[in-house]
Amino acid sequence: MTSTAGPSVSTPTSRLAQFDVARGVVLLGVFVMNYIVFFNIKTLREVSWAELDEPGWLRSFLDPQTGPVSTRFAAALATLVGMGVTLLSTRAVASHDRDAINQLRWRLRRRGTLFVVTGIFFDGAWPGTILHFTGVYLIVCSFVVTWRRRWWLLGAASICALTVLQRVIVFQASRDDLPYTSWWGGFRSGSRLPVGTVQGFITNVTTWGGHPVLPWLAFVLVGMTLATFDWNTLRTYYLTFAVGVAFVAAGYAMQFFGKKVLSEQWRWAASIDPGPFRRTPPFGLGMPAYVVAAVGSSIAVIALVAGFAFRLPRFLPFRVLARAGRVTFSLYILHGLIPWLLVALDVDGQRHGLVSSVLIGCVAWFVAVVAGALWQKRFTTGPLEWVLRKFGG
């Protein structure tokens, strides 16, 4: 399964500007979806999401557990991580040089370790960060980077199957209240296990956290496969977008028919929702319908945005986004620090309402993108990207 032949890609470069643009655009969704929870957290501690004093359609659309855009932007980021791994590894894998490939593997592992350490510390300020998950993705990718495309896709399918198996085990364990539930479910006595502990880290990154390996590694493997396509022709963008839309439709169809044939006790297994994943059923996080739909929305958005950027490379907003997309590590950390600054200036800053939260997210994203683009133009690399390259190579 570890063929040294590796994937065939159309370009020798390790960076394609159109995907930097896509990364910058996807960050908008990350800003908005994270901010609507952060800036309403005090209210949400008093009432449920359904009880928020907001228009019903807006609550449904932005619902962080069942809304159609919930976690979809983070899934697109995970897909872009996979694409980045393949583009980074092209020369080494194509050379068939064992030393070069070994250096590549350790480069990914060092970078992954830095993401893990940063994520553990950053989780204290921004719970649910994707950073330590990204680190684990990179470490896993270091072992599979030389696989052929069909094995990556088979790996993604296997991840989905393992996710279902794990959720069923937790379901049964929760019903009997067995002691190992905290290892599989991420809870002990109803409280979240700290990410900084061994048990908390393992449960967080494997099954319980916001972006666990089961099933989020599937997005990364799909991204690795996407990067092997010929992105120098518009036909690739058209076809990828169409495939993405078809996957979204397939995910919703899986939920519709699954709930028709499954008993009420097991209908959560056909859910297209990303959560909640808790100690008591229903779980619903990461079921196959969700993975299929999220893969579809991820590749559709990436193909759409990157296609426009490929077609209009000199369009000023795309050039700005391309520069910002090269410093997304730094911008992601900034996105988690901005809210705390705003809260410090506003004693009631976590009761803003959904509309205000969306506006704050959009404005913060715009400011961050412009600042990131200006920084990248002046210094070439972001501050955290500089640390990443010094430590990871």
TITOR-206760 format. One record per residue (C-alpha): residue number from 1; residue in three letters; y, x, z. Coordinates in Angstrom, 2 decimals. Example, Ala and Ser with C-alpha at 12.3 -4.5 7.8 and 13.67 -1.06 7.14 Angstrom:
<recs>
{rec 1; 'ala'; {-4.50; 12.30; 7.80}};
{rec 2; 'ser'; {-1.06; 13.67; 7.14}};
</recs>
This chain:
<recs>
{rec 1; 'met'; {0.00; 0.00; 0.00}};
{rec 2; 'thr'; {2.32; 3.00; 0.27}};
{rec 3; 'ser'; {2.47; 3.99; -3.37}};
{rec 4; 'thr'; {4.74; 6.95; -4.03}};
{rec 5; 'ala'; {5.65; 5.53; -7.42}};
{rec 6; 'gly'; {8.20; 3.27; -5.75}};
{rec 7; 'pro'; {10.44; 0.70; -7.35}};
{rec 8; 'ser'; {12.19; 1.07; -10.64}};
{rec 9; 'val'; {15.93; 0.46; -10.60}};
{rec 10; 'ser'; {18.45; 0.36; -13.34}};
{rec 11; 'thr'; {21.07; 2.66; -11.90}};
{rec 12; 'pro'; {20.96; 6.01; -10.08}};
{rec 13; 'thr'; {23.94; 5.20; -7.89}};
{rec 14; 'ser'; {23.45; 4.32; -4.23}};
{rec 15; 'arg'; {26.46; 2.01; -4.19}};
{rec 16; 'leu'; {27.41; -0.92; -6.41}};
{rec 17; 'ala'; {30.95; -2.23; -5.89}};
{rec 18; 'gln'; {30.01; -5.85; -6.61}};
{rec 19; 'phe'; {27.72; -5.92; -3.59}};
{rec 20; 'asp'; {30.45; -4.46; -1.42}};
{rec 21; 'val'; {32.52; -7.46; -2.53}};
{rec 22; 'ala'; {29.67; -9.79; -1.58}};
{rec 23; 'arg'; {29.46; -8.10; 1.83}};
{rec 24; 'gly'; {33.17; -8.64; 2.38}};
{rec 25; 'val'; {32.96; -12.33; 1.41}};
{rec 26; 'val'; {29.89; -12.97; 3.58}};
{rec 27; 'leu'; {31.85; -11.60; 6.54}};
{rec 28; 'leu'; {34.13; -14.65; 6.26}};
{rec 29; 'gly'; {31.24; -16.90; 7.19}};
{rec 30; 'val'; {30.28; -14.58; 10.06}};
{rec 31; 'phe'; {33.82; -14.72; 11.43}};
{rec 32; 'val'; {34.10; -18.50; 11.17}};
{rec 33; 'met'; {30.65; -19.47; 12.46}};
{rec 34; 'asn'; {30.85; -17.11; 15.43}};
{rec 35; 'tyr'; {34.39; -18.11; 16.31}};
{rec 36; 'ile'; {33.74; -21.85; 16.38}};
{rec 37; 'val'; {31.31; -21.26; 19.24}};
{rec 38; 'phe'; {33.35; -18.61; 21.05}};
{rec 39; 'phe'; {36.61; -20.56; 21.00}};
{rec 40; 'asn'; {34.91; -23.72; 22.25}};
{rec 41; 'ile'; {32.52; -22.26; 24.77}};
{rec 42; 'lys'; {34.29; -23.71; 27.82}};
{rec 43; 'thr'; {34.15; -27.17; 26.32}};
{rec 44; 'leu'; {30.51; -26.74; 25.30}};
{rec 45; 'arg'; {29.60; -25.90; 28.88}};
{rec 46; 'glu'; {30.82; -29.36; 29.86}};
{rec 47; 'val'; {29.62; -31.48; 26.93}};
{rec 48; 'ser'; {27.06; -31.17; 24.17}};
{rec 49; 'trp'; {27.96; -30.34; 20.58}};
{rec 50; 'ala'; {27.45; -33.99; 19.59}};
{rec 51; 'glu'; {29.97; -35.05; 22.25}};
{rec 52; 'leu'; {32.81; -32.87; 20.99}};
{rec 53; 'asp'; {35.94; -34.85; 20.18}};
{rec 54; 'glu'; {35.86; -33.92; 16.49}};
{rec 55; 'pro'; {35.21; -35.77; 13.20}};
{rec 56; 'gly'; {31.49; -36.45; 12.84}};
{rec 57; 'trp'; {31.18; -34.83; 9.42}};
{rec 58; 'leu'; {32.83; -31.64; 10.70}};
{rec 59; 'arg'; {30.54; -31.47; 13.74}};
{rec 60; 'ser'; {27.49; -31.94; 11.52}};
{rec 61; 'phe'; {28.58; -29.35; 8.96}};
{rec 62; 'leu'; {29.46; -26.65; 11.51}};
{rec 63; 'asp'; {26.69; -27.34; 14.03}};
{rec 64; 'pro'; {25.41; -23.85; 15.00}};
{rec 65; 'gln'; {21.85; -25.14; 15.45}};
{rec 66; 'thr'; {21.34; -27.75; 12.74}};
{rec 67; 'gly'; {24.31; -27.44; 10.36}};
{rec 68; 'pro'; {23.72; -26.50; 6.70}};
{rec 69; 'val'; {25.69; -23.24; 7.07}};
{rec 70; 'ser'; {24.22; -22.22; 10.44}};
{rec 71; 'thr'; {23.03; -18.57; 10.37}};
{rec 72; 'arg'; {23.11; -18.60; 6.55}};
{rec 73; 'phe'; {25.82; -15.93; 6.35}};
{rec 74; 'ala'; {23.98; -13.68; 8.79}};
{rec 75; 'ala'; {20.85; -14.13; 6.65}};
{rec 76; 'ala'; {22.87; -13.01; 3.63}};
{rec 77; 'leu'; {23.96; -9.92; 5.59}};
{rec 78; 'ala'; {20.31; -9.15; 6.37}};
{rec 79; 'thr'; {19.51; -9.52; 2.67}};
{rec 80; 'leu'; {22.34; -7.11; 1.83}};
{rec 81; 'val'; {20.92; -4.66; 4.38}};
{rec 82; 'gly'; {17.68; -4.66; 2.42}};
{rec 83; 'met'; {19.52; -4.14; -0.86}};
{rec 84; 'gly'; {21.41; -1.23; 0.68}};
{rec 85; 'val'; {18.18; 0.41; 1.79}};
{rec 86; 'thr'; {16.72; 0.32; -1.72}};
{rec 87; 'leu'; {19.92; 1.59; -3.34}};
{rec 88; 'leu'; {20.16; 4.38; -0.78}};
{rec 89; 'ser'; {16.55; 5.41; -1.36}};
{rec 90; 'thr'; {16.48; 5.29; -5.17}};
{rec 91; 'arg'; {16.85; 9.00; -5.89}};
{rec 92; 'ala'; {14.48; 10.18; -3.18}};
{rec 93; 'val'; {11.73; 7.69; -4.04}};
{rec 94; 'ala'; {12.07; 8.26; -7.79}};
{rec 95; 'ser'; {11.80; 12.04; -7.31}};
{rec 96; 'his'; {8.26; 11.76; -5.82}};
{rec 97; 'asp'; {9.34; 14.68; -3.63}};
{rec 98; 'arg'; {7.57; 14.35; -0.27}};
{rec 99; 'asp'; {10.23; 16.36; 1.54}};
{rec 100; 'ala'; {13.03; 14.22; 0.11}};
{rec 101; 'ile'; {11.18; 11.04; 1.01}};
{rec 102; 'asn'; {10.49; 12.32; 4.52}};
{rec 103; 'gln'; {14.20; 13.15; 4.94}};
{rec 104; 'leu'; {15.05; 9.64; 3.74}};
{rec 105; 'arg'; {12.71; 8.07; 6.27}};
{rec 106; 'trp'; {14.28; 9.99; 9.16}};
{rec 107; 'arg'; {17.74; 9.21; 7.86}};
{rec 108; 'leu'; {16.95; 5.50; 8.08}};
{rec 109; 'arg'; {15.41; 5.95; 11.54}};
{rec 110; 'arg'; {18.43; 7.82; 12.89}};
{rec 111; 'arg'; {20.79; 5.20; 11.52}};
{rec 112; 'gly'; {18.58; 2.47; 12.91}};
{rec 113; 'thr'; {18.60; 4.10; 16.33}};
{rec 114; 'leu'; {22.41; 4.23; 16.32}};
{rec 115; 'phe'; {22.57; 0.53; 15.43}};
{rec 116; 'val'; {20.10; -0.29; 18.22}};
{rec 117; 'val'; {22.05; 1.61; 20.87}};
{rec 118; 'thr'; {25.39; 0.20; 19.68}};
{rec 119; 'gly'; {23.95; -3.32; 19.62}};
{rec 120; 'ile'; {22.59; -3.12; 23.16}};
{rec 121; 'phe'; {26.01; -2.13; 24.51}};
{rec 122; 'phe'; {27.93; -4.50; 22.24}};
{rec 123; 'asp'; {25.73; -7.44; 23.27}};
{rec 124; 'gly'; {27.51; -7.41; 26.62}};
{rec 125; 'ala'; {30.79; -8.27; 24.92}};
{rec 126; 'trp'; {29.37; -10.28; 22.03}};
{rec 127; 'pro'; {26.02; -11.91; 22.92}};
{rec 128; 'gly'; {23.84; -12.53; 19.90}};
{rec 129; 'thr'; {25.17; -9.60; 17.87}};
{rec 130; 'ile'; {23.08; -8.66; 14.85}};
{rec 131; 'leu'; {23.55; -4.90; 15.34}};
{rec 132; 'his'; {20.41; -4.05; 17.32}};
{rec 133; 'phe'; {18.38; -6.28; 15.01}};
{rec 134; 'thr'; {19.77; -4.34; 12.04}};
{rec 135; 'gly'; {18.68; -1.11; 13.70}};
{rec 136; 'val'; {15.13; -2.40; 14.01}};
{rec 137; 'tyr'; {15.21; -3.57; 10.37}};
{rec 138; 'leu'; {16.19; -0.04; 9.25}};
{rec 139; 'ile'; {13.47; 1.60; 11.33}};
{rec 140; 'val'; {10.85; -0.75; 9.87}};
{rec 141; 'cys'; {12.24; -0.14; 6.36}};
{rec 142; 'ser'; {11.73; 3.61; 6.82}};
{rec 143; 'phe'; {7.97; 2.96; 6.80}};
{rec 144; 'val'; {7.89; 0.62; 3.79}};
{rec 145; 'val'; {10.63; 2.07; 1.60}};
{rec 146; 'thr'; {8.12; 3.49; -0.92}};
{rec 147; 'trp'; {6.21; 0.24; -1.35}};
{rec 148; 'arg'; {6.18; -1.54; -4.68}};
{rec 149; 'arg'; {8.03; -4.83; -5.11}};
{rec 150; 'arg'; {4.92; -6.98; -4.89}};
{rec 151; 'trp'; {4.08; -5.52; -1.47}};
{rec 152; 'trp'; {7.60; -6.24; -0.20}};
{rec 153; 'leu'; {7.26; -9.85; -1.29}};
{rec 154; 'leu'; {3.77; -10.10; 0.20}};
{rec 155; 'gly'; {5.20; -8.62; 3.39}};
{rec 156; 'ala'; {7.93; -11.30; 3.46}};
{rec 157; 'ala'; {5.30; -14.03; 3.06}};
{rec 158; 'ser'; {3.16; -12.47; 5.80}};
{rec 159; 'ile'; {6.19; -12.41; 8.13}};
{rec 160; 'cys'; {6.56; -16.18; 7.61}};
{rec 161; 'ala'; {2.88; -16.75; 8.41}};
{rec 162; 'leu'; {3.06; -14.61; 11.56}};
{rec 163; 'thr'; {6.16; -16.50; 12.66}};
{rec 164; 'val'; {4.34; -19.83; 12.46}};
{rec 165; 'leu'; {1.38; -18.40; 14.38}};
{rec 166; 'gln'; {3.63; -16.99; 17.10}};
{rec 167; 'arg'; {5.57; -20.25; 17.48}};
{rec 168; 'val'; {2.32; -22.22; 17.82}};
{rec 169; 'ile'; {1.12; -19.81; 20.52}};
{rec 170; 'val'; {4.39; -20.24; 22.43}};
{rec 171; 'phe'; {4.17; -24.00; 22.03}};
{rec 172; 'gln'; {0.74; -24.07; 23.62}};
{rec 173; 'ala'; {1.73; -21.57; 26.32}};
{rec 174; 'ser'; {4.80; -23.61; 27.22}};
{rec 175; 'arg'; {2.75; -26.76; 27.57}};
{rec 176; 'asp'; {0.48; -25.00; 30.06}};
{rec 177; 'asp'; {3.35; -22.98; 31.57}};
{rec 178; 'leu'; {1.37; -19.74; 31.28}};
{rec 179; 'pro'; {2.90; -16.56; 32.76}};
{rec 180; 'tyr'; {3.18; -14.67; 29.47}};
{rec 181; 'thr'; {5.62; -17.23; 28.11}};
{rec 182; 'ser'; {8.55; -15.00; 29.08}};
{rec 183; 'trp'; {7.17; -12.23; 26.86}};
{rec 184; 'trp'; {6.78; -14.55; 23.89}};
{rec 185; 'gly'; {9.71; -16.85; 24.59}};
{rec 186; 'gly'; {12.42; -14.55; 25.89}};
{rec 187; 'phe'; {12.99; -16.49; 29.13}};
{rec 188; 'arg'; {12.17; -16.15; 32.79}};
{rec 189; 'ser'; {13.01; -19.01; 35.17}};
{rec 190; 'gly'; {15.17; -20.60; 32.49}};
{rec 191; 'ser'; {17.46; -17.56; 32.08}};
{rec 192; 'arg'; {17.80; -15.26; 29.10}};
{rec 193; 'leu'; {16.24; -11.84; 29.59}};
{rec 194; 'pro'; {18.86; -9.04; 29.32}};
{rec 195; 'val'; {18.72; -7.14; 26.02}};
{rec 196; 'gly'; {19.15; -3.87; 27.91}};
{rec 197; 'thr'; {15.75; -4.23; 29.60}};
{rec 198; 'val'; {12.48; -3.31; 27.90}};
{rec 199; 'gln'; {11.08; -6.83; 28.11}};
{rec 200; 'gly'; {14.38; -8.42; 27.10}};
{rec 201; 'phe'; {14.79; -6.09; 24.11}};
{rec 202; 'ile'; {11.26; -6.64; 22.85}};
{rec 203; 'thr'; {11.42; -10.43; 23.08}};
{rec 204; 'asn'; {14.95; -10.47; 21.64}};
{rec 205; 'val'; {14.26; -8.44; 18.51}};
{rec 206; 'thr'; {10.76; -9.71; 17.80}};
{rec 207; 'thr'; {10.83; -13.45; 18.40}};
{rec 208; 'trp'; {13.52; -14.99; 20.59}};
{rec 209; 'gly'; {16.95; -13.58; 19.65}};
{rec 210; 'gly'; {19.40; -14.84; 17.09}};
{rec 211; 'his'; {18.02; -12.69; 14.24}};
{rec 212; 'pro'; {14.47; -11.67; 15.26}};
{rec 213; 'val'; {12.04; -9.69; 13.12}};
{rec 214; 'leu'; {9.94; -12.86; 13.02}};
{rec 215; 'pro'; {11.09; -14.11; 10.53}};
{rec 216; 'trp'; {14.34; -12.28; 9.68}};
{rec 217; 'leu'; {12.61; -9.20; 8.35}};
{rec 218; 'ala'; {11.63; -11.42; 5.41}};
{rec 219; 'phe'; {15.29; -11.53; 4.33}};
{rec 220; 'val'; {15.46; -7.73; 4.41}};
{rec 221; 'leu'; {12.32; -7.35; 2.31}};
{rec 222; 'val'; {13.63; -9.86; -0.23}};
{rec 223; 'gly'; {16.87; -7.87; -0.38}};
{rec 224; 'met'; {14.94; -4.66; -1.02}};
{rec 225; 'thr'; {13.26; -6.41; -3.93}};
{rec 226; 'leu'; {16.52; -7.78; -5.34}};
{rec 227; 'ala'; {18.05; -4.30; -5.52}};
{rec 228; 'thr'; {15.40; -3.18; -8.00}};
{rec 229; 'phe'; {16.69; -5.60; -10.67}};
{rec 230; 'asp'; {18.99; -4.65; -13.53}};
{rec 231; 'trp'; {22.44; -5.61; -12.20}};
{rec 232; 'asn'; {24.26; -4.27; -15.27}};
{rec 233; 'thr'; {23.87; -7.52; -17.19}};
{rec 234; 'leu'; {25.29; -10.97; -16.44}};
{rec 235; 'arg'; {21.92; -12.53; -17.24}};
{rec 236; 'thr'; {20.54; -11.13; -13.98}};
{rec 237; 'tyr'; {23.28; -12.82; -11.98}};
{rec 238; 'tyr'; {22.74; -16.16; -13.74}};
{rec 239; 'leu'; {18.98; -16.09; -13.23}};
{rec 240; 'thr'; {19.21; -14.96; -9.61}};
{rec 241; 'phe'; {21.71; -17.70; -8.81}};
{rec 242; 'ala'; {19.43; -20.30; -10.41}};
{rec 243; 'val'; {16.43; -19.02; -8.46}};
{rec 244; 'gly'; {18.48; -19.16; -5.26}};
{rec 245; 'val'; {19.43; -22.79; -5.82}};
{rec 246; 'ala'; {15.79; -23.62; -6.56}};
{rec 247; 'phe'; {14.72; -22.00; -3.28}};
{rec 248; 'val'; {17.27; -24.03; -1.33}};
{rec 249; 'ala'; {15.91; -27.22; -2.90}};
{rec 250; 'ala'; {12.36; -26.09; -2.16}};
{rec 251; 'gly'; {13.19; -25.50; 1.50}};
{rec 252; 'tyr'; {14.56; -29.01; 1.95}};
{rec 253; 'ala'; {11.57; -30.43; 0.05}};
{rec 254; 'met'; {9.22; -28.60; 2.41}};
{rec 255; 'gln'; {10.95; -30.22; 5.38}};
{rec 256; 'phe'; {10.90; -33.68; 3.79}};
{rec 257; 'phe'; {7.19; -33.66; 2.90}};
{rec 258; 'gly'; {6.19; -31.72; 6.01}};
{rec 259; 'lys'; {7.65; -34.36; 8.30}};
{rec 260; 'lys'; {5.81; -37.01; 6.29}};
{rec 261; 'val'; {2.37; -35.46; 6.79}};
{rec 262; 'leu'; {2.70; -33.87; 10.25}};
{rec 263; 'ser'; {2.27; -35.78; 13.48}};
{rec 264; 'glu'; {5.35; -36.32; 15.62}};
{rec 265; 'gln'; {4.20; -33.63; 18.02}};
{rec 266; 'trp'; {4.21; -30.97; 15.29}};
{rec 267; 'arg'; {7.09; -32.06; 13.05}};
{rec 268; 'trp'; {9.22; -29.21; 14.37}};
{rec 269; 'ala'; {6.98; -26.91; 12.31}};
{rec 270; 'ala'; {8.51; -28.38; 9.13}};
{rec 271; 'ser'; {12.08; -27.97; 10.37}};
{rec 272; 'ile'; {14.71; -26.36; 8.18}};
{rec 273; 'asp'; {16.92; -25.73; 11.22}};
{rec 274; 'pro'; {17.31; -22.21; 12.63}};
{rec 275; 'gly'; {17.13; -23.32; 16.26}};
{rec 276; 'pro'; {17.18; -23.84; 19.07}};
{rec 277; 'phe'; {14.41; -21.50; 20.12}};
{rec 278; 'arg'; {13.79; -22.15; 23.77}};
{rec 279; 'arg'; {10.98; -22.17; 26.28}};
{rec 280; 'thr'; {10.21; -25.84; 25.77}};
{rec 281; 'pro'; {9.32; -27.40; 22.41}};
{rec 282; 'pro'; {10.42; -28.20; 19.80}};
{rec 283; 'phe'; {11.19; -24.69; 18.60}};
{rec 284; 'gly'; {12.01; -24.92; 14.89}};
{rec 285; 'leu'; {13.53; -21.46; 14.64}};
{rec 286; 'gly'; {12.44; -19.64; 11.54}};
{rec 287; 'met'; {9.86; -22.03; 10.16}};
{rec 288; 'pro'; {8.89; -21.49; 6.49}};
{rec 289; 'ala'; {11.24; -24.25; 5.27}};
{rec 290; 'tyr'; {14.15; -22.50; 6.98}};
{rec 291; 'val'; {13.20; -19.08; 5.55}};
{rec 292; 'val'; {12.83; -20.42; 2.01}};
{rec 293; 'ala'; {16.16; -22.26; 2.14}};
{rec 294; 'ala'; {17.99; -19.36; 3.79}};
{rec 295; 'val'; {16.57; -16.88; 1.27}};
{rec 296; 'gly'; {17.76; -19.21; -1.48}};
{rec 297; 'ser'; {21.27; -19.62; -0.11}};
{rec 298; 'ser'; {21.54; -15.86; 0.52}};
{rec 299; 'ile'; {20.60; -14.73; -2.97}};
{rec 300; 'ala'; {22.60; -17.55; -4.57}};
{rec 301; 'val'; {25.78; -16.56; -2.71}};
{rec 302; 'ile'; {25.21; -12.86; -3.36}};
{rec 303; 'ala'; {24.57; -13.45; -7.06}};
{rec 304; 'leu'; {27.57; -15.76; -7.42}};
{rec 305; 'val'; {30.09; -13.50; -5.69}};
{rec 306; 'ala'; {28.71; -10.25; -7.10}};
{rec 307; 'gly'; {28.60; -11.82; -10.58}};
{rec 308; 'phe'; {32.31; -12.65; -10.48}};
{rec 309; 'ala'; {33.06; -9.16; -9.14}};
{rec 310; 'phe'; {30.96; -7.60; -11.91}};
{rec 311; 'arg'; {32.76; -9.69; -14.51}};
{rec 312; 'leu'; {36.27; -9.03; -13.11}};
{rec 313; 'pro'; {36.12; -5.53; -11.57}};
{rec 314; 'arg'; {39.90; -5.00; -11.72}};
{rec 315; 'phe'; {40.84; -8.30; -10.07}};
{rec 316; 'leu'; {42.95; -7.28; -7.06}};
{rec 317; 'pro'; {41.19; -9.47; -4.43}};
{rec 318; 'phe'; {37.84; -8.08; -5.54}};
{rec 319; 'arg'; {39.11; -4.51; -5.28}};
{rec 320; 'val'; {40.36; -5.22; -1.76}};
{rec 321; 'leu'; {37.05; -6.82; -0.80}};
{rec 322; 'ala'; {35.09; -3.91; -2.29}};
{rec 323; 'arg'; {36.99; -1.45; -0.11}};
{rec 324; 'ala'; {36.54; -3.64; 2.96}};
{rec 325; 'gly'; {32.84; -4.04; 2.15}};
{rec 326; 'arg'; {32.40; -0.28; 2.55}};
{rec 327; 'val'; {33.50; -0.41; 6.19}};
{rec 328; 'thr'; {31.66; -3.53; 7.37}};
{rec 329; 'phe'; {30.17; -1.77; 10.41}};
{rec 330; 'ser'; {33.67; -1.15; 11.75}};
{rec 331; 'leu'; {34.87; -4.62; 10.73}};
{rec 332; 'tyr'; {31.92; -6.26; 12.45}};
{rec 333; 'ile'; {32.78; -4.55; 15.74}};
{rec 334; 'leu'; {36.41; -5.56; 15.21}};
{rec 335; 'his'; {35.35; -9.17; 14.66}};
{rec 336; 'gly'; {33.79; -9.16; 18.13}};
{rec 337; 'leu'; {36.85; -7.64; 19.81}};
{rec 338; 'ile'; {39.56; -9.83; 18.27}};
{rec 339; 'pro'; {38.56; -12.99; 20.22}};
{rec 340; 'trp'; {38.77; -11.21; 23.55}};
{rec 341; 'leu'; {42.29; -10.06; 22.70}};
{rec 342; 'leu'; {43.27; -13.63; 21.81}};
{rec 343; 'val'; {41.71; -14.99; 24.99}};
{rec 344; 'ala'; {43.65; -12.40; 26.99}};
{rec 345; 'leu'; {46.84; -13.81; 25.45}};
{rec 346; 'asp'; {45.79; -17.45; 25.95}};
{rec 347; 'val'; {44.34; -18.49; 29.32}};
{rec 348; 'asp'; {42.76; -21.58; 27.75}};
{rec 349; 'gly'; {41.69; -19.75; 24.63}};
{rec 350; 'gln'; {38.14; -21.08; 24.59}};
{rec 351; 'arg'; {39.05; -24.75; 24.16}};
{rec 352; 'his'; {40.61; -24.61; 20.70}};
{rec 353; 'gly'; {38.62; -27.26; 18.84}};
{rec 354; 'leu'; {36.75; -26.82; 15.56}};
{rec 355; 'val'; {39.67; -26.98; 13.14}};
{rec 356; 'ser'; {41.71; -24.42; 15.07}};
{rec 357; 'ser'; {38.65; -22.19; 15.44}};
{rec 358; 'val'; {38.01; -22.24; 11.68}};
{rec 359; 'leu'; {41.65; -21.35; 11.02}};
{rec 360; 'ile'; {41.51; -18.50; 13.54}};
{rec 361; 'gly'; {38.34; -17.21; 11.90}};
{rec 362; 'cys'; {39.88; -17.31; 8.41}};
{rec 363; 'val'; {43.10; -15.59; 9.49}};
{rec 364; 'ala'; {41.22; -12.96; 11.51}};
{rec 365; 'trp'; {38.91; -12.28; 8.56}};
{rec 366; 'phe'; {41.87; -11.92; 6.17}};
{rec 367; 'val'; {43.66; -9.50; 8.49}};
{rec 368; 'ala'; {40.47; -7.51; 9.09}};
{rec 369; 'val'; {39.68; -7.27; 5.37}};
{rec 370; 'val'; {43.18; -6.09; 4.45}};
{rec 371; 'ala'; {43.24; -3.62; 7.33}};
{rec 372; 'gly'; {39.76; -2.37; 6.41}};
{rec 373; 'ala'; {40.73; -1.93; 2.75}};
{rec 374; 'leu'; {43.88; 0.00; 3.66}};
{rec 375; 'trp'; {41.92; 2.20; 6.07}};
{rec 376; 'gln'; {39.21; 2.90; 3.48}};
{rec 377; 'lys'; {41.80; 3.76; 0.85}};
{rec 378; 'arg'; {43.51; 6.20; 3.21}};
{rec 379; 'phe'; {40.52; 7.75; 4.98}};
{rec 380; 'thr'; {37.62; 6.94; 2.56}};
{rec 381; 'thr'; {35.26; 5.94; 5.36}};
{rec 382; 'gly'; {35.55; 3.69; 8.41}};
{rec 383; 'pro'; {35.51; 5.16; 11.93}};
{rec 384; 'leu'; {32.06; 3.83; 12.78}};
{rec 385; 'glu'; {30.77; 4.60; 9.29}};
{rec 386; 'trp'; {31.87; 8.20; 9.93}};
{rec 387; 'val'; {29.84; 8.27; 13.14}};
{rec 388; 'leu'; {26.89; 6.68; 11.30}};
{rec 389; 'arg'; {26.92; 9.36; 8.63}};
{rec 390; 'lys'; {27.35; 12.21; 11.11}};
{rec 391; 'phe'; {24.45; 10.98; 13.22}};
{rec 392; 'gly'; {22.26; 9.44; 10.55}};
{rec 393; 'gly'; {23.04; 11.57; 7.55}};
</recs>
